[in-house]
């Protein structure tokens, strides 16, 4: 579920989100795929921050975040892109 009604201490503030929003690529959309809703980038980032700051396993994400597999996949694709850029390689297509 993606409603994320609960506030966690690790959630980004509005000010923090405004600073990074333009830097956060949009996830794959669910357009054209039955049953796959579009995701809110802020919720994805809050979920990633929850795991990174809290030091928990991906599978332990609370149920009001998107599925852990979705969050991990988004994190993994973006991490690989950043590592490629730092290593001087061309980053893969952002729609990966």
Secondary structure, 3 states (H helix, E strand, C coil): CCCCCCCCCCCCCHHHHHHHHHHCCCCCCCCCCCCCCCCCHHHHHHHHHHHHHHCCCHHHCCCCCCCHHHHHHHHHHHHHHHHHHHCCCCCCCCCC
